[in-house]
Structures are given as structure tokens and as C-alpha cells.
Amino acid sequence: MGPAAGIIGGMSQQLTPVWIALVVTFVLSITFKRKLGLYGKLFDSTVGMIGFGLVMFWVYAGFMGGVLEWIVTHDTLSQSSGMKNKLPGTPLRGAEEGEYAWFLLGGDNLARDIFSRLFAGAWIVVVIAPLATLFAFMVGITLGLPAGYYGGKLDTFLSFLANLILAFPVILLFFLLVTPEIVLTGIPNYMAAVLFFFPIVFLTVLLNSRFYTQPSVRTPLLIVVIGGMFWAYLAMISNDGTIVDNPDTTIPGLPTFLDWIPMPSEVLVVFVSVVFVNSPTVFRIVRGLALDIKTRDYVAAAQTRGEGPWYIMLWEILPNARGPLIVDFCLRIGYTTILLGTLGFFGLGLESESPDWGTTINAGRRLLSIYPHAAIAPALALLTLVLGLNLLADGLREESLRD
């Protein structure tokens, strides 16, 4: 049984918008690759192109499935009578006119459509993993550059803190941060208030150091950027009008009508945990690169010109460290994706009804020997995304070394 075009054909038809987006992306990228810097050079590497294709497939599929709902065939939470644990390609019983008539990847143990949950859950992964990794990089860069550039007591103190965090096993630390007992204390909210402030500091220092000699440009630019970033900062750490809300302490946040970034408490906890766990490693990488690059001739030339320390760190050292940092960024997104899957598998972090891949694998593993399709589909999705990120990192590394 199955759709007229078969299970593979039916899935391919549903994913038509994704294929179109991929083709357009590749055509435009290859056409203008000589003008796109390192991104354009990526298309000279076969490995890099394959990795990029896999990653962008899941980015487009997640957006079109989880946000636009163009490719999902059924509601991710709705249960259909008689579809419990049904195999891929099973026709939907009592399908009404206009309703998709098949469960392309079968049904799970609660009679929900696995295909729809797979692609809706992809959006959760492709949003949380890259954004949390980006925040971790902003924390690591903001602290790692001065530690490596200045050295001395500042370097000793920050390196001690980083090593202290890294002394704990990553998985254990991750689990501790998302356990309900820790969440109830409000510790993740306090951590979010500190860690999420680093992007504001980073962008403020970046723009101030660049336009320091042009106050007519710098002042209005900083007012707009800092104002917008601070609003986004408050929106991210606020949840239902409060930043911290427990029996002992209540800290008010943005009112609901100003809270334009939806950040449910369970997502906030996972997000903070990822940033906290990854930041020390990024700090050590940036510190090591700064220690090496600060001895180069062009840094000495900038010092001779009278450039300030932050200008040298952000506009001389950081751009010349971009190759290793871009590669590590891609690899770290892969590690974060695996961590998110691990958390979901153990039932920690996101809510139990979430369609994220780890939670779906956990729900399907209980009947793995009888109905393996419920766990295999999200497991393969997780595998292909992480594989794509690793191949993309290899391609970027190869091209950055040539550069």
C-alpha cells in the first residue's frame, strides 16, 4: 500500500518547495561564487557542496514544515483513529475531502503522523542549535580576545573559570542544568540574564571601536543598535511578563504586548544550557588564536598607527582568526544538535509532546523491536544533519587553508 507515486515519490512531491529552494540556492551561489568570498569558494569543494546541500535541505525543510506548514500533511499533535503504530504508506482511515490521505512514514504509538512531526521538529533543531552556538561564540569571543591580547591576571582569572566549567563532564553538566529541581530555583533565568547580555556588549564594542573617530555616525548608530538589542534581550529573558517567577523571588520582565520573541521556559532552559556549556571551549579557542595572532606584523602596524586595543582585537585579530572559528562553529552546531537529541531522548528539556527529534526517538524506542519506523526516521534525520555539518566544516576548512 502507499500513495500512487509510492512512499518515496509521495515524500518527494511533498518536499517540492524544498527542492526548488535548494536548486535556486545552488544556481545563484555557483553563478556568483567568485564574488562571495569564502562562501563562494566552498562550491569549489565537492565535500563542502554535499555538506552544504544536506544542511540547507534541513534548514528549508524545517522552515517550510515548522513555520509555513507547506510540507506537513497532518497536525503534529492530532491523533487519527486506527493509525496507531501503522507502517509507512498506510492510508488514513476516514480521510475527509481535502485531507491528505496517507501517513507517508506511518503512525507513532499515539497515532500521530511521523512525517509531519519529523519536519515540524526539524525547525526546533535548526533554530535552537545555530542560535545557541552563535550566542556561545559571542560570549567566548568577548572574553577570549582580551584574555589572549592582554594576558596577565585577566587571562589567569578567565582561564581558571573556563577550566573550572570544563572540569565537569559536558553531558552531566547539561543534565544538571535542565533538571526540574534546578529550573524551579530560577538559576537558568539568572544565567540567561547574564549570558544573553554578551551580544549587546560585543556589538557595542565592535561598532564603537570601528566608528570611534566618527562621532556623528557612531552615536546615532549605537543608540539604534543598543536600543534594539536591549529590547530583544528583555524579550528573550522574559516569559509571561516575568524574568524569574518562583515562590521566593519574582522579577518582572516585559509586558506581554512588548514581548516579541516567544521563548517558552523549557526552550529558554535548553538554550541557556547550550550557551553555558559551549562558551568555555570557544573562549579557549579564541584565546589561543589571539595569543598567536597578536605577535603578527600587521598587529604591530596597527599599534604603531595608534589604534585602540579593542579595534586591534576586533578588526585586526578576529578577522584573521575567521577560518578556524567558522570551521569550529559548524562542528559545534553538530555537537549541539546531538546534545539536543540526547536531552530529548532522556526526556529532559523540551516538553514531552514536542516533535523534536530526540523526544520522538525516545517515544519510538519503546517499540523498536516491533515498529522500528517511529524511531528510525528521526534518527536518520539527526544523522544526515550532523553529517552535513561535519562535511560543511571540512569543506570550509579546506578552502580557508587555501585562502
C-alpha positions as a Markdown table, in Angstrom:
| # | Residue | x | y | z |
|---|---|---|---|---|
| 1 | Met | 0.0 | 0.0 | 0.0 |
| 2 | Gly | 1.0 | 3.6 | -0.4 |
| 3 | Pro | 0.4 | 6.8 | -2.4 |
| 4 | Ala | 0.1 | 6.5 | -6.2 |
| 5 | Ala | 3.7 | 7.6 | -6.6 |
| 6 | Gly | 5.0 | 5.3 | -3.8 |
| 7 | Ile | 6.2 | 6.3 | -0.4 |
| 8 | Ile | 9.5 | 7.9 | -1.8 |
| 9 | Gly | 7.6 | 9.5 | -4.6 |
| 10 | Gly | 4.9 | 10.9 | -2.2 |
| 11 | Met | 7.6 | 12.3 | 0.1 |
| 12 | Ser | 9.4 | 13.8 | -2.9 |
| 13 | Gln | 6.2 | 15.5 | -4.0 |
| 14 | Gln | 5.5 | 17.0 | -0.6 |
| 15 | Leu | 9.1 | 18.3 | -0.5 |
| 16 | Thr | 8.8 | 20.0 | -3.9 |
| 17 | Pro | 9.2 | 23.6 | -2.3 |
| 18 | Val | 12.4 | 22.4 | -0.6 |
| 19 | Trp | 13.9 | 21.0 | -3.9 |
| 20 | Ile | 13.1 | 24.3 | -5.6 |
| 21 | Ala | 14.7 | 26.4 | -2.9 |
| 22 | Leu | 17.8 | 24.2 | -3.0 |
| 23 | Val | 18.1 | 24.4 | -6.8 |
| 24 | Val | 17.7 | 28.2 | -6.7 |
| 25 | Thr | 20.3 | 28.5 | -3.8 |
| 26 | Phe | 22.9 | 26.4 | -5.7 |
| 27 | Val | 22.4 | 28.1 | -9.1 |
| 28 | Leu | 22.7 | 31.6 | -7.6 |
| 29 | Ser | 25.7 | 30.6 | -5.4 |
| 30 | Ile | 27.6 | 28.9 | -8.2 |
| 31 | Thr | 26.8 | 31.8 | -10.6 |
| 32 | Phe | 28.2 | 34.5 | -8.2 |
| 33 | Lys | 30.7 | 32.3 | -6.3 |
| 34 | Arg | 33.7 | 34.5 | -7.3 |
| 35 | Lys | 32.1 | 37.5 | -5.6 |
| 36 | Leu | 31.0 | 35.7 | -2.4 |
| 37 | Gly | 34.4 | 35.2 | -0.6 |
| 38 | Leu | 34.8 | 32.1 | 1.4 |
| 39 | Tyr | 31.2 | 31.1 | 1.0 |
| 40 | Gly | 31.7 | 31.2 | -2.8 |
| 41 | Lys | 34.9 | 29.2 | -2.6 |
| 42 | Leu | 33.0 | 26.5 | -0.8 |
| 43 | Phe | 31.5 | 25.5 | -4.1 |
| 44 | Asp | 34.9 | 24.5 | -5.4 |
| 45 | Ser | 34.9 | 21.7 | -2.9 |
| 46 | Thr | 32.8 | 18.6 | -3.6 |
| 47 | Val | 32.7 | 17.6 | 0.1 |
| 48 | Gly | 31.7 | 21.2 | 1.0 |
| 49 | Met | 28.9 | 21.2 | -1.5 |
| 50 | Ile | 27.5 | 17.9 | -0.3 |
| 51 | Gly | 27.6 | 19.1 | 3.3 |
| 52 | Phe | 26.0 | 22.5 | 2.4 |
| 53 | Gly | 23.3 | 20.7 | 0.5 |
| 54 | Leu | 22.4 | 18.5 | 3.4 |
| 55 | Val | 22.4 | 21.4 | 5.9 |
| 56 | Met | 20.3 | 23.6 | 3.7 |
| 57 | Phe | 17.9 | 20.8 | 3.0 |
| 58 | Trp | 17.0 | 20.6 | 6.7 |
| 59 | Val | 17.0 | 24.4 | 7.1 |
| 60 | Tyr | 14.5 | 24.8 | 4.2 |
| 61 | Ala | 12.5 | 21.7 | 5.3 |
| 62 | Gly | 12.3 | 22.9 | 8.9 |
| 63 | Phe | 11.2 | 26.4 | 7.9 |
| 64 | Met | 8.6 | 25.2 | 5.3 |
| 65 | Gly | 7.4 | 22.5 | 7.6 |
| 66 | Gly | 7.6 | 24.1 | 11.1 |
| 67 | Val | 6.7 | 27.7 | 10.2 |
| 68 | Leu | 5.0 | 27.8 | 6.9 |
| 69 | Glu | 3.4 | 24.3 | 7.2 |
| 70 | Trp | 3.7 | 23.8 | 3.4 |
| 71 | Ile | 5.1 | 20.3 | 3.5 |
| 72 | Val | 3.5 | 18.8 | 6.6 |
| 73 | Thr | 0.5 | 16.6 | 5.8 |
| 74 | His | -1.3 | 16.5 | 9.2 |
| 75 | Asp | -1.3 | 18.3 | 12.5 |
| 76 | Thr | 1.6 | 17.2 | 14.6 |
| 77 | Leu | -0.5 | 16.6 | 17.8 |
| 78 | Ser | -3.7 | 15.3 | 16.3 |
| 79 | Gln | -4.4 | 11.6 | 16.8 |
| 80 | Ser | -6.1 | 9.6 | 14.0 |
| 81 | Ser | -8.3 | 6.7 | 14.8 |
| 82 | Gly | -6.8 | 3.3 | 13.7 |
| 83 | Met | -3.4 | 4.7 | 12.8 |
| 84 | Lys | -1.5 | 3.7 | 16.0 |
| 85 | Asn | 1.9 | 2.2 | 15.0 |
| 86 | Lys | 0.8 | 1.8 | 11.4 |
| 87 | Leu | 3.6 | 1.2 | 8.8 |
| 88 | Pro | 4.8 | 3.8 | 6.3 |
| 89 | Gly | 2.4 | 4.3 | 3.4 |
| 90 | Thr | -0.8 | 3.3 | 5.3 |
| 91 | Pro | -3.9 | 5.1 | 4.0 |
| 92 | Leu | -5.7 | 7.3 | 6.5 |
| 93 | Arg | -8.9 | 5.9 | 7.8 |
| 94 | Gly | -11.9 | 8.0 | 7.1 |
| 95 | Ala | -9.9 | 10.7 | 5.3 |
| 96 | Glu | -12.2 | 13.7 | 4.5 |
| 97 | Glu | -12.1 | 15.7 | 1.3 |
| 98 | Gly | -9.1 | 17.9 | 1.1 |
| 99 | Glu | -7.3 | 15.9 | 3.8 |
| 100 | Tyr | -4.0 | 14.2 | 2.9 |
| 101 | Ala | -5.0 | 10.5 | 2.5 |
| 102 | Trp | -1.8 | 8.8 | 3.7 |
| 103 | Phe | 0.6 | 8.6 | 6.6 |
| 104 | Leu | 3.8 | 8.7 | 4.5 |
| 105 | Leu | 6.1 | 7.5 | 7.3 |
| 106 | Gly | 3.5 | 5.7 | 9.3 |
| 107 | Gly | 2.0 | 6.5 | 12.7 |
| 108 | Asp | 3.6 | 6.6 | 16.1 |
| 109 | Asn | 2.4 | 5.0 | 19.4 |
| 110 | Leu | -0.1 | 7.8 | 19.8 |
| 111 | Ala | -1.5 | 7.5 | 16.2 |
| 112 | Arg | 0.2 | 10.8 | 15.1 |
| 113 | Asp | 1.7 | 11.3 | 11.7 |
| 114 | Ile | 5.5 | 10.7 | 11.8 |
| 115 | Phe | 6.2 | 12.5 | 8.6 |
| 116 | Ser | 4.6 | 15.7 | 9.8 |
| 117 | Arg | 6.3 | 15.5 | 13.2 |
| 118 | Leu | 9.7 | 14.9 | 11.6 |
| 119 | Phe | 9.7 | 18.1 | 9.5 |
| 120 | Ala | 8.0 | 20.2 | 12.1 |
| 121 | Gly | 10.6 | 19.1 | 14.6 |
| 122 | Ala | 13.3 | 20.0 | 12.2 |
| 123 | Trp | 12.6 | 23.7 | 12.8 |
| 124 | Ile | 13.2 | 23.3 | 16.5 |
| 125 | Val | 16.6 | 21.8 | 15.8 |
| 126 | Val | 17.7 | 24.2 | 13.1 |
| 127 | Val | 16.7 | 27.3 | 15.2 |
| 128 | Ile | 18.0 | 26.3 | 18.7 |
| 129 | Ala | 21.3 | 24.7 | 17.7 |
| 130 | Pro | 22.7 | 27.5 | 15.5 |
| 131 | Leu | 21.4 | 30.4 | 17.6 |
| 132 | Ala | 22.6 | 28.9 | 20.9 |
| 133 | Thr | 26.0 | 28.3 | 19.3 |
| 134 | Leu | 26.1 | 31.9 | 18.0 |
| 135 | Phe | 25.5 | 33.2 | 21.5 |
| 136 | Ala | 28.2 | 30.9 | 22.9 |
| 137 | Phe | 30.6 | 32.3 | 20.3 |
| 138 | Met | 29.8 | 35.9 | 21.3 |
| 139 | Val | 30.4 | 35.0 | 24.9 |
| 140 | Gly | 33.7 | 33.2 | 24.1 |
| 141 | Ile | 34.9 | 35.9 | 21.7 |
| 142 | Thr | 34.1 | 38.8 | 24.1 |
| 143 | Leu | 36.1 | 37.1 | 26.9 |
| 144 | Gly | 38.7 | 35.3 | 24.9 |
| 145 | Leu | 40.1 | 38.2 | 22.9 |
| 146 | Pro | 41.0 | 40.4 | 25.9 |
| 147 | Ala | 42.3 | 37.3 | 27.7 |
| 148 | Gly | 44.7 | 36.4 | 24.9 |
| 149 | Tyr | 45.6 | 40.0 | 24.0 |
| 150 | Tyr | 46.3 | 41.4 | 27.5 |
| 151 | Gly | 47.4 | 38.2 | 29.2 |
| 152 | Gly | 48.4 | 38.6 | 32.9 |
| 153 | Lys | 45.9 | 38.4 | 35.7 |
| 154 | Leu | 42.9 | 38.8 | 33.5 |
| 155 | Asp | 43.9 | 35.8 | 31.4 |
| 156 | Thr | 44.7 | 33.7 | 34.5 |
| 157 | Phe | 41.3 | 34.5 | 36.1 |
| 158 | Leu | 39.2 | 33.9 | 33.0 |
| 159 | Ser | 41.1 | 30.7 | 32.1 |
| 160 | Phe | 40.6 | 29.4 | 35.6 |
| 161 | Leu | 36.8 | 29.9 | 35.3 |
| 162 | Ala | 36.7 | 28.2 | 31.9 |
| 163 | Asn | 38.8 | 25.3 | 33.1 |
| 164 | Leu | 36.5 | 25.0 | 36.2 |
| 165 | Ile | 33.4 | 24.6 | 34.0 |
| 166 | Leu | 35.2 | 22.3 | 31.6 |
| 167 | Ala | 36.3 | 20.1 | 34.5 |
| 168 | Phe | 32.7 | 18.8 | 34.7 |
| 169 | Pro | 31.6 | 16.2 | 32.1 |
| 170 | Val | 29.6 | 18.0 | 29.5 |
| 171 | Ile | 26.6 | 15.7 | 29.5 |
| 172 | Leu | 26.4 | 15.6 | 33.3 |
| 173 | Leu | 26.6 | 19.4 | 33.4 |
| 174 | Phe | 23.9 | 19.7 | 30.7 |
| 175 | Phe | 21.6 | 17.3 | 32.6 |
| 176 | Leu | 22.0 | 19.2 | 35.9 |
| 177 | Leu | 21.0 | 22.5 | 34.3 |
| 178 | Val | 17.8 | 21.2 | 32.8 |
| 179 | Thr | 16.6 | 19.1 | 35.7 |
| 180 | Pro | 13.2 | 20.3 | 37.2 |
| 181 | Glu | 14.7 | 20.9 | 40.6 |
| 182 | Ile | 17.3 | 23.4 | 39.3 |
| 183 | Val | 14.8 | 25.0 | 37.0 |
| 184 | Leu | 12.5 | 25.8 | 39.9 |
| 185 | Thr | 15.2 | 27.7 | 41.7 |
| 186 | Gly | 15.4 | 30.2 | 38.8 |
| 187 | Ile | 19.1 | 29.6 | 38.2 |
| 188 | Pro | 18.7 | 29.2 | 34.4 |
| 189 | Asn | 16.8 | 32.6 | 34.3 |
| 190 | Tyr | 19.7 | 34.3 | 36.2 |
| 191 | Met | 22.2 | 32.7 | 33.8 |
| 192 | Ala | 20.1 | 33.8 | 30.8 |
| 193 | Ala | 20.2 | 37.4 | 32.1 |
| 194 | Val | 24.0 | 37.3 | 32.2 |
| 195 | Leu | 24.8 | 35.2 | 29.1 |
| 196 | Phe | 22.3 | 36.9 | 26.8 |
| 197 | Phe | 23.8 | 40.3 | 27.7 |
| 198 | Phe | 27.1 | 39.4 | 25.9 |
| 199 | Pro | 25.8 | 40.0 | 22.4 |
| 200 | Ile | 24.9 | 43.6 | 23.4 |
| 201 | Val | 28.4 | 44.1 | 24.8 |
| 202 | Phe | 30.0 | 42.5 | 21.7 |
| 203 | Leu | 28.1 | 44.7 | 19.2 |
| 204 | Thr | 28.5 | 47.8 | 21.2 |
| 205 | Val | 32.3 | 47.5 | 21.5 |
| 206 | Leu | 32.5 | 46.3 | 17.8 |
| 207 | Leu | 30.7 | 49.4 | 16.5 |
| 208 | Asn | 32.3 | 51.9 | 18.9 |
| 209 | Ser | 35.8 | 50.8 | 18.1 |
| 210 | Arg | 35.1 | 51.0 | 14.3 |
| 211 | Phe | 33.4 | 54.4 | 14.3 |
| 212 | Tyr | 35.2 | 55.9 | 17.3 |
| 213 | Thr | 36.7 | 58.7 | 15.1 |
| 214 | Gln | 33.3 | 59.5 | 13.6 |
| 215 | Pro | 31.0 | 60.6 | 16.5 |
| 216 | Ser | 28.3 | 61.9 | 14.1 |
| 217 | Val | 27.9 | 58.3 | 12.8 |
| 218 | Arg | 28.8 | 56.4 | 16.0 |
| 219 | Thr | 26.3 | 58.0 | 18.4 |
| 220 | Pro | 23.0 | 57.5 | 16.5 |
| 221 | Leu | 24.2 | 54.1 | 15.3 |
| 222 | Leu | 24.9 | 52.9 | 18.9 |
| 223 | Ile | 21.6 | 54.4 | 20.1 |
| 224 | Val | 19.6 | 52.4 | 17.5 |
| 225 | Val | 21.6 | 49.2 | 17.8 |
| 226 | Ile | 21.8 | 49.2 | 21.6 |
| 227 | Gly | 18.1 | 50.1 | 21.9 |
| 228 | Gly | 17.0 | 47.3 | 19.5 |
| 229 | Met | 19.4 | 44.8 | 21.1 |
| 230 | Phe | 18.3 | 45.6 | 24.6 |
| 231 | Trp | 14.6 | 45.2 | 23.6 |
| 232 | Ala | 15.4 | 41.8 | 22.1 |
| 233 | Tyr | 17.4 | 40.9 | 25.2 |
| 234 | Leu | 14.5 | 41.7 | 27.5 |
| 235 | Ala | 12.1 | 39.8 | 25.2 |
| 236 | Met | 14.3 | 36.7 | 25.3 |
| 237 | Ile | 14.6 | 36.5 | 29.0 |
| 238 | Ser | 11.0 | 37.5 | 29.8 |
| 239 | Asn | 8.4 | 34.8 | 30.0 |
| 240 | Asp | 4.7 | 35.7 | 30.6 |
| 241 | Gly | 5.7 | 39.1 | 31.9 |
| 242 | Thr | 8.4 | 37.9 | 34.4 |
| 243 | Ile | 12.1 | 37.1 | 34.2 |
| 244 | Val | 12.1 | 35.0 | 37.4 |
| 245 | Asp | 8.9 | 33.6 | 38.9 |
| 246 | Asn | 9.2 | 31.2 | 41.8 |
| 247 | Pro | 7.9 | 31.1 | 45.4 |
| 248 | Asp | 10.9 | 33.0 | 46.7 |
| 249 | Thr | 11.6 | 35.6 | 44.1 |
| 250 | Thr | 9.6 | 37.4 | 41.3 |
| 251 | Ile | 11.4 | 39.7 | 38.9 |
| 252 | Pro | 9.1 | 41.5 | 36.4 |
| 253 | Gly | 10.0 | 41.5 | 32.8 |
| 254 | Leu | 8.5 | 42.9 | 29.6 |
| 255 | Pro | 4.7 | 43.1 | 29.4 |
| 256 | Thr | 3.2 | 40.6 | 27.0 |
| 257 | Phe | 2.4 | 43.1 | 24.2 |
| 258 | Leu | 6.1 | 44.1 | 24.1 |
| 259 | Asp | 7.5 | 40.6 | 24.3 |
| 260 | Trp | 8.0 | 39.9 | 20.6 |
| 261 | Ile | 10.4 | 36.9 | 20.9 |
| 262 | Pro | 8.4 | 33.8 | 22.1 |
| 263 | Met | 10.8 | 31.9 | 24.4 |
| 264 | Pro | 8.9 | 29.3 | 26.4 |
| 265 | Ser | 10.5 | 28.4 | 29.7 |
| 266 | Glu | 11.6 | 24.9 | 28.6 |
| 267 | Val | 13.2 | 26.3 | 25.4 |
| 268 | Leu | 15.0 | 29.0 | 27.5 |
| 269 | Val | 16.5 | 26.4 | 29.8 |
| 270 | Val | 17.8 | 24.3 | 26.9 |
| 271 | Phe | 19.1 | 27.5 | 25.2 |
| 272 | Val | 20.9 | 28.7 | 28.3 |
| 273 | Ser | 22.4 | 25.3 | 28.9 |
| 274 | Val | 23.8 | 25.0 | 25.4 |
| 275 | Val | 25.4 | 28.5 | 25.6 |
| 276 | Phe | 26.9 | 27.9 | 29.1 |
| 277 | Val | 28.3 | 24.5 | 28.1 |
| 278 | Asn | 29.9 | 25.7 | 24.8 |
| 279 | Ser | 31.2 | 29.1 | 25.9 |
| 280 | Pro | 34.3 | 27.9 | 27.8 |
| 281 | Thr | 35.5 | 25.8 | 24.8 |
| 282 | Val | 35.0 | 28.8 | 22.4 |
| 283 | Phe | 36.8 | 31.0 | 24.9 |
| 284 | Arg | 39.9 | 28.7 | 24.9 |
| 285 | Ile | 40.0 | 28.6 | 21.1 |
| 286 | Val | 39.7 | 32.4 | 20.7 |
| 287 | Arg | 42.3 | 33.0 | 23.5 |
| 288 | Gly | 44.7 | 30.7 | 21.8 |
| 289 | Leu | 44.2 | 32.3 | 18.4 |
| 290 | Ala | 44.6 | 35.8 | 20.0 |
| 291 | Leu | 47.9 | 34.8 | 21.6 |
| 292 | Asp | 49.3 | 33.7 | 18.3 |
| 293 | Ile | 47.9 | 36.5 | 16.0 |
| 294 | Lys | 48.8 | 39.4 | 18.4 |
| 295 | Thr | 52.5 | 38.8 | 17.5 |
| 296 | Arg | 52.0 | 39.3 | 13.8 |
| 297 | Asp | 53.4 | 42.3 | 11.9 |
| 298 | Tyr | 50.0 | 43.8 | 10.9 |
| 299 | Val | 49.0 | 44.0 | 14.6 |
| 300 | Ala | 52.3 | 45.8 | 15.4 |
| 301 | Ala | 51.5 | 48.2 | 12.5 |
| 302 | Ala | 48.0 | 48.9 | 13.9 |
| 303 | Gln | 49.6 | 49.6 | 17.3 |
| 304 | Thr | 52.1 | 52.0 | 15.7 |
| 305 | Arg | 49.2 | 53.8 | 14.0 |
| 306 | Gly | 47.7 | 54.4 | 17.4 |
| 307 | Glu | 44.7 | 52.2 | 17.1 |
| 308 | Gly | 43.0 | 51.2 | 20.4 |
| 309 | Pro | 43.2 | 47.7 | 21.9 |
| 310 | Trp | 39.6 | 46.8 | 21.1 |
| 311 | Tyr | 40.0 | 48.0 | 17.5 |
| 312 | Ile | 43.0 | 45.8 | 17.1 |
| 313 | Met | 41.2 | 42.8 | 18.8 |
| 314 | Leu | 38.0 | 43.1 | 16.8 |
| 315 | Trp | 39.2 | 44.5 | 13.4 |
| 316 | Glu | 42.7 | 43.0 | 13.1 |
| 317 | Ile | 42.9 | 39.8 | 15.2 |
| 318 | Leu | 39.3 | 38.5 | 14.9 |
| 319 | Pro | 39.1 | 38.7 | 11.0 |
| 320 | Asn | 42.3 | 36.8 | 10.7 |
| 321 | Ala | 41.0 | 34.1 | 13.0 |
| 322 | Arg | 37.8 | 33.6 | 11.0 |
| 323 | Gly | 38.9 | 30.4 | 9.3 |
| 324 | Pro | 39.3 | 28.2 | 12.4 |
| 325 | Leu | 36.3 | 29.9 | 14.1 |
| 326 | Ile | 34.0 | 29.3 | 11.1 |
| 327 | Val | 35.0 | 25.6 | 11.0 |
| 328 | Asp | 34.5 | 25.2 | 14.7 |
| 329 | Phe | 31.2 | 27.0 | 14.5 |
| 330 | Cys | 29.9 | 24.4 | 12.0 |
| 331 | Leu | 31.2 | 21.5 | 14.1 |
| 332 | Arg | 29.8 | 22.9 | 17.3 |
| 333 | Ile | 26.3 | 23.2 | 15.8 |
| 334 | Gly | 26.6 | 19.5 | 15.1 |
| 335 | Tyr | 27.6 | 18.8 | 18.7 |
| 336 | Thr | 24.8 | 20.9 | 19.9 |
| 337 | Thr | 22.3 | 19.1 | 17.7 |
| 338 | Ile | 23.5 | 15.8 | 19.2 |
| 339 | Leu | 23.1 | 17.3 | 22.7 |
| 340 | Leu | 19.6 | 18.4 | 22.0 |
| 341 | Gly | 18.8 | 14.9 | 20.7 |
| 342 | Thr | 20.3 | 13.4 | 23.8 |
| 343 | Leu | 18.3 | 15.6 | 26.1 |
| 344 | Gly | 15.1 | 14.8 | 24.2 |
| 345 | Phe | 15.9 | 11.1 | 24.3 |
| 346 | Phe | 16.2 | 11.2 | 28.1 |
| 347 | Gly | 13.0 | 13.2 | 28.4 |
| 348 | Leu | 14.8 | 16.4 | 29.7 |
| 349 | Gly | 14.5 | 19.9 | 28.4 |
| 350 | Leu | 11.7 | 20.3 | 25.9 |
| 351 | Glu | 8.1 | 19.2 | 26.7 |
| 352 | Ser | 7.1 | 15.6 | 26.1 |
| 353 | Glu | 4.7 | 16.4 | 23.3 |
| 354 | Ser | 7.4 | 18.3 | 21.4 |
| 355 | Pro | 8.1 | 17.0 | 17.9 |
| 356 | Asp | 11.9 | 17.5 | 18.2 |
| 357 | Trp | 13.9 | 14.5 | 17.1 |
| 358 | Gly | 15.3 | 13.4 | 20.4 |
| 359 | Thr | 11.9 | 13.3 | 22.0 |
| 360 | Thr | 10.5 | 11.4 | 19.0 |
| 361 | Ile | 13.3 | 8.9 | 19.1 |
| 362 | Asn | 12.7 | 8.4 | 22.8 |
| 363 | Ala | 9.0 | 7.7 | 22.2 |
| 364 | Gly | 9.7 | 5.3 | 19.4 |
| 365 | Arg | 12.4 | 3.3 | 21.1 |
| 366 | Arg | 10.0 | 1.5 | 23.4 |
| 367 | Leu | 8.6 | -0.4 | 20.5 |
| 368 | Leu | 11.8 | -0.5 | 18.5 |
| 369 | Ser | 11.8 | -4.3 | 18.0 |
| 370 | Ile | 8.2 | -4.4 | 16.7 |
| 371 | Tyr | 7.7 | -1.0 | 15.0 |
| 372 | Pro | 11.1 | 0.5 | 14.2 |
| 373 | His | 9.9 | 3.1 | 11.8 |
| 374 | Ala | 8.9 | 5.6 | 14.5 |
| 375 | Ala | 12.5 | 5.9 | 15.8 |
| 376 | Ile | 14.4 | 5.3 | 12.6 |
| 377 | Ala | 13.0 | 8.3 | 10.7 |
| 378 | Pro | 14.1 | 11.0 | 13.3 |
| 379 | Ala | 17.4 | 9.1 | 13.9 |
| 380 | Leu | 18.3 | 9.2 | 10.2 |
| 381 | Ala | 17.3 | 12.9 | 10.1 |
| 382 | Leu | 19.6 | 13.6 | 13.0 |
| 383 | Leu | 22.4 | 11.6 | 11.3 |
| 384 | Thr | 22.1 | 13.4 | 8.0 |
| 385 | Leu | 22.1 | 16.9 | 9.6 |
| 386 | Val | 25.1 | 16.2 | 11.7 |
| 387 | Leu | 26.9 | 14.6 | 8.8 |
| 388 | Gly | 26.1 | 17.6 | 6.6 |
| 389 | Leu | 27.5 | 20.0 | 9.3 |
| 390 | Asn | 30.7 | 17.9 | 9.5 |
| 391 | Leu | 31.2 | 17.8 | 5.7 |
| 392 | Leu | 30.5 | 21.5 | 5.5 |
| 393 | Ala | 33.1 | 22.2 | 8.2 |
| 394 | Asp | 35.6 | 20.0 | 6.2 |
| 395 | Gly | 34.9 | 22.0 | 3.0 |
| 396 | Leu | 35.2 | 25.3 | 4.8 |
| 397 | Arg | 38.5 | 24.3 | 6.4 |
| 398 | Glu | 39.9 | 23.1 | 3.1 |
| 399 | Glu | 39.0 | 26.4 | 1.4 |
| 400 | Ser | 40.1 | 28.6 | 4.3 |
| 401 | Leu | 43.5 | 26.9 | 4.2 |
| 402 | Arg | 43.9 | 27.6 | 0.5 |
| 403 | Asp | 42.8 | 31.2 | 1.2 |
